[in-house]
Amino acid sequence: MQLHLNTYGAYLHVKDAMFDIRRKQPDGAWASASAVAAHKVKSIWLAPGTALSSDAVGLALRHNIDIVFLENNGHPLGRVWHSRLGSTTRIRKCQLEASLDQRAMQWTCTWLAQKLENQAGFIRDLKKHRAQYHNYLTEKIDKIDALRQAILAMQTGMLDETAIGTVHGLEGTAGRLYFETLSYVLPPAWQFNGRSSRPAQDVFNAFLNYAYGVLYARVEKSLMLAGLDPYVGFLHRDDYNYKSLVYDFIEPYRQWADKVVFTLFSGKKVNQSHTTAITGGCTMNPEGKKLLMESYNEYLENDPIRYKGRNRTRATILLLDAHRFAQELLGKNAGETELDITTI
């Protein structure tokens, strides 16, 4: 399970060798809200305005639980984790070598093509129950499929500056078509004008930004557990303290965030009370974060799908794919470990 503290003033400490969440009552006294055994916890997420004790940090480190500090929009600000590498350093050396040869283009095209396939697949699912939009949705699917084929056609080249610009252009065009489509089929009150962040210009984007931020942290953890360096990416820029591989590897899995958020809005679970207006836009408040994270964690942790002949949770699939990618870089069992991201 994930411990997600988002209520202002919530405090995590240790009591009887268990994590204990406390909240201050109106009379100023502290009261325990819940206690959780350490072996049941996978991650601890802390929103602004929450706190934890050094004993809680120590208990987390001893049980290999990472502690993630989130910004208001859900993006990971930093994390506390044990200092051991997830695997051999040879994986990181091979990762660096791959970033400089043709494999960088191959993996980039694989991840982005799968992302576009998932986007088109989601629109196909929407079309099943929206006959009135059949022609509109079919047109969008065809355009995204064509862009996907254009990305796949670039797999054999080198990822130089020209190729990077072309790939970004194809991906960006697909993204505009995709989010334009999602907005079109949403109830009128929640329709939006494209993607926006820092800050979100609308409630839908506020939810989506937070969901992506949480997914970034999950992807980073999976990469680290697989022995990969989150900072050595392929497509995204090499910049100071920029986790390029996280932004590369996350692309096929963004659909998970999209589906959870879209389902909340289309199912009329969201209202204006779940966000707070800020200068230039809006942000999620604790009630909105609670609504999102309950559905999101259930979708990732407790809603298995068929994967390589077995039922797996999406959280497990993410970790398995990170390990598979690491093994592919090492050249081990290439036929068996070839990346196979389930279309969802």
C-alpha positions in Angstrom: 0.0 0.0 0.0 0.9 3.7 -0.4 0.8 6.1 2.5 -0.4 9.4 1.1 -0.4 12.3 3.5 -2.1 15.3 2.0 -4.0 16.9 4.9 -2.3 20.0 6.2 -0.7 19.3 9.6 -0.7 15.5 9.3 2.3 14.0 11.1 3.8 10.6 10.6 5.8 9.0 13.4 6.5 5.6 14.8 4.6 3.9 17.6 5.0 0.3 18.7 7.2 -0.3 15.6 4.4 0.8 13.3 3.8 3.9 11.2 1.3 6.1 13.1 -0.4 9.0 11.4 -1.5 11.8 13.8 -3.6 14.9 13.3 -4.1 17.9 15.5 -7.6 18.3 16.8 -9.5 21.6 17.2 -8.6 21.7 20.9 -4.9 21.4 20.0 -4.5 17.8 21.2 -2.9 15.2 18.9 -4.9 12.1 17.9 -3.9 9.0 16.0 -5.8 8.7 12.7 -4.4 5.3 11.8 -1.5 2.9 12.4 0.1 0.7 9.6 2.7 -2.1 9.8 5.9 -1.2 7.9 5.9 -4.4 5.9 2.6 -3.4 4.3 3.9 -0.1 3.0 5.6 0.3 -0.4 5.9 4.1 -0.5 5.2 7.2 1.6 4.0 10.3 -0.2 4.1 13.7 1.6 2.2 16.7 0.3 3.2 20.3 1.4 2.1 21.0 5.0 2.7 17.5 6.2 5.6 16.2 8.3 7.3 13.1 9.6 9.8 12.1 12.4 13.4 10.9 12.1 12.1 7.6 13.5 9.7 7.3 10.7 12.5 7.9 8.2 14.6 5.2 9.9 11.8 2.7 9.8 11.2 3.4 6.1 14.9 3.0 5.3 15.1 -0.3 7.1 12.1 -1.7 5.2 13.2 -0.4 1.8 10.3 2.1 1.6 11.0 5.3 -0.3 9.7 8.6 0.9 8.6 11.0 -1.8 8.0 14.7 -1.2 5.4 16.1 -3.6 4.8 19.6 -4.8 1.2 21.0 -4.9 0.8 19.8 -8.5 1.9 16.2 -7.6 5.3 16.4 -9.2 8.0 14.8 -7.0 10.2 17.4 -5.3 12.6 14.9 -3.9 12.9 11.5 -2.2 14.6 9.8 0.7 15.7 6.3 0.0 18.5 3.9 1.0 21.9 4.5 -0.6 22.3 1.1 -2.2 22.2 0.7 -6.0 19.3 -1.3 -7.4 21.7 -3.6 -9.3 25.2 -3.8 -10.9 26.8 -0.6 -12.1 27.4 -2.3 -15.5 23.8 -1.6 -16.4 24.4 2.1 -16.1 27.5 1.9 -18.2 25.6 0.0 -20.9 22.8 2.6 -20.6 25.3 5.4 -21.3 26.7 3.5 -24.3 23.1 3.0 -25.7 22.4 6.7 -25.4 25.1 7.4 -27.9 24.3 4.8 -30.6 21.4 3.6 -32.8 19.7 2.0 -29.8 18.7 5.4 -28.5 16.5 5.9 -31.6 15.1 2.4 -31.5 14.0 2.6 -27.8 12.7 6.2 -28.3 10.5 5.1 -31.2 9.3 2.0 -29.4 8.2 4.0 -26.4 6.5 6.8 -28.3 4.8 4.4 -30.8 3.3 2.5 -27.9 2.2 5.8 -26.4 0.4 6.7 -29.6 -1.1 3.2 -29.9 -2.5 3.5 -26.4 -3.9 7.0 -27.2 -5.6 5.7 -30.3 -6.9 2.6 -28.4 -8.4 4.8 -25.7 -10.3 6.8 -28.4 -11.5 3.5 -29.9 -12.9 2.6 -26.5 -14.6 5.9 -26.3 -16.2 5.4 -29.7 -17.9 2.2 -28.6 -20.3 4.1 -26.4 -20.5 7.4 -28.3 -22.2 6.7 -31.6 -23.0 10.4 -32.1 -19.2 11.1 -32.4 -18.4 8.2 -34.6 -17.0 10.1 -37.6 -15.1 12.7 -35.5 -13.4 10.0 -33.4 -12.6 7.8 -36.4 -10.8 10.8 -38.0 -8.7 11.4 -34.9 -7.8 7.7 -34.6 -6.7 7.6 -38.3 -4.5 10.7 -37.8 -2.8 9.4 -34.7 -2.2 6.0 -36.3 -0.6 7.7 -39.2 1.7 9.7 -36.9 2.6 6.4 -35.1 3.6 4.8 -38.4 5.8 7.9 -39.1 7.6 7.5 -35.8 8.1 3.7 -36.3 9.6 4.5 -39.8 12.4 6.4 -38.0 13.6 3.5 -35.9 16.7 2.6 -38.0 18.2 6.1 -37.9 20.4 7.9 -35.3 18.9 10.2 -32.7 20.6 13.4 -33.7 19.3 17.0 -33.3 17.3 16.8 -36.6 15.7 13.5 -35.6 14.9 14.8 -32.1 13.1 17.7 -33.6 11.1 15.5 -36.0 10.1 13.0 -33.3 9.0 15.8 -30.9 7.0 17.3 -33.7 5.2 14.0 -34.5 4.5 13.3 -30.8 3.3 16.9 -30.2 0.9 16.8 -33.1 -0.5 13.5 -31.8 -0.8 14.9 -28.3 -2.8 17.9 -29.5 -5.2 15.6 -31.5 -5.6 13.3 -28.5 -6.4 15.9 -25.8 -8.6 17.8 -28.2 -10.6 14.6 -28.5 -10.8 14.0 -24.8 -12.1 17.5 -24.3 -14.6 17.2 -27.1 -16.3 14.2 -25.5 -16.3 15.4 -21.9 -19.3 17.1 -20.3 -19.3 20.8 -21.4 -18.5 22.0 -17.9 -15.2 20.2 -17.9 -14.0 20.8 -21.5 -10.6 22.4 -21.7 -8.3 24.1 -24.2 -5.3 21.8 -24.5 -2.7 20.8 -22.0 -1.6 23.3 -19.3 0.6 23.1 -16.3 2.4 25.2 -13.7 -0.3 26.2 -13.1 -3.2 24.3 -14.7 -5.7 26.5 -16.4 -8.6 24.2 -15.7 -9.8 21.5 -13.3 -9.2 18.6 -15.7 -5.5 19.6 -16.2 -5.1 20.1 -12.5 -6.1 16.5 -11.9 -4.0 15.2 -14.9 -0.9 17.1 -13.7 -1.1 15.6 -10.3 -1.6 12.1 -11.7 1.4 12.5 -14.0 3.5 13.8 -11.1 2.7 10.7 -9.0 3.5 8.5 -12.0 6.9 10.2 -12.5 7.8 9.2 -8.9 6.7 5.6 -9.6 8.7 5.4 -12.8 11.8 6.8 -11.2 11.6 4.2 -8.4 11.1 1.3 -10.9 14.1 2.5 -12.9 16.3 2.7 -9.8 15.2 -0.7 -8.6 16.2 -2.1 -12.0 19.7 -0.5 -11.7 19.1 2.2 -14.2 20.2 5.9 -14.0 17.1 8.2 -14.2 19.3 11.0 -15.4 20.7 9.3 -18.6 18.0 9.4 -21.2 17.7 9.3 -24.9 15.1 11.7 -26.3 14.7 14.3 -23.6 17.4 16.8 -23.1 20.6 16.4 -21.0 20.3 19.2 -18.5 21.4 19.9 -15.0 19.4 17.7 -12.5 17.0 16.7 -15.3 15.8 13.1 -15.0 15.8 12.4 -18.8 15.2 8.7 -18.7 12.1 9.1 -16.4 10.6 11.4 -19.0 11.5 8.9 -21.8 10.3 5.8 -20.1 7.1 7.2 -18.8 5.5 7.8 -22.2 3.7 4.5 -22.8 2.3 4.5 -19.2 0.8 8.0 -19.3 -2.4 6.3 -20.4 -2.9 5.0 -16.9 -3.2 8.5 -15.6 -5.3 9.6 -18.5 -7.9 6.8 -18.0 -8.2 7.3 -14.2 -8.7 11.1 -14.5 -11.1 10.9 -17.5 -13.2 8.2 -15.8 -13.6 10.5 -12.7 -14.8 13.4 -14.8 -17.0 11.4 -17.2 -18.5 9.6 -14.2 -19.4 12.9 -12.6 -17.3 12.3 -9.5 -15.5 15.6 -9.7 -16.9 19.0 -8.7 -15.5 22.5 -8.3 -14.9 21.9 -4.6 -12.0 19.6 -5.4 -9.7 22.4 -6.6 -8.7 25.9 -5.4 -8.2 28.9 -7.5 -4.7 30.4 -7.5 -3.0 33.1 -9.4 -3.2 32.3 -13.1 -5.1 29.0 -12.7 -6.1 26.4 -10.2 -4.7 23.6 -8.1 -6.0 20.5 -6.4 -6.9 20.7 -2.8 -6.8 17.8 -0.2 -10.3 16.7 -1.1 -9.4 16.5 -4.7 -6.2 14.6 -4.1 -8.0 12.1 -1.9 -10.6 11.5 -4.6 -7.9 11.0 -7.2 -5.5 8.9 -5.2 -8.1 6.5 -4.0 -9.0 5.6 -7.6 -5.5 5.9 -8.9 -4.0 3.5 -6.3 -6.8 1.1 -6.8 -6.2 1.1 -10.6 -2.4 0.6 -10.2 -2.2 -1.7 -7.2 -5.4 -3.8 -7.1 -6.8 -4.0 -10.6 -4.8 -6.7 -12.4 -4.7 -7.2 -16.2 -3.4 -10.0 -18.3 0.4 -9.6 -19.0 2.6 -12.3 -20.5 0.1 -15.1 -19.6 -0.3 -14.0 -16.0 -2.5 -11.6 -14.1 -0.4 -8.6 -13.0 -1.1 -5.3 -11.4 0.0 -2.2 -13.4 2.5 -1.3 -10.6 4.2 -4.7 -11.1 4.2 -4.4 -14.8 6.0 -1.1 -14.6 8.7 -2.7 -12.5 9.0 -5.8 -14.7 9.3 -3.6 -17.8 12.1 -1.6 -16.2 14.0 -4.8 -15.4 13.4 -6.0 -18.9 14.8 -2.9 -20.4 17.9 -3.2 -18.1 18.5 -6.8 -19.2 18.1 -5.8 -22.9 20.8 -3.1 -22.4 23.1 -5.8 -21.0 22.3 -8.0 -24.0 20.9 -10.8 -21.9 18.2 -13.2 -23.2 17.3 -10.6 -25.9 14.6 -12.8 -27.4 12.9 -13.4 -24.0 13.4 -9.9 -22.5 12.4 -7.8 -25.4 10.3 -4.9 -24.1 6.6 -5.8 -24.4 4.4 -3.1 -23.0 0.9 -4.2 -22.7 -1.6 -2.1 -24.6 -4.1 -0.8 -22.1 
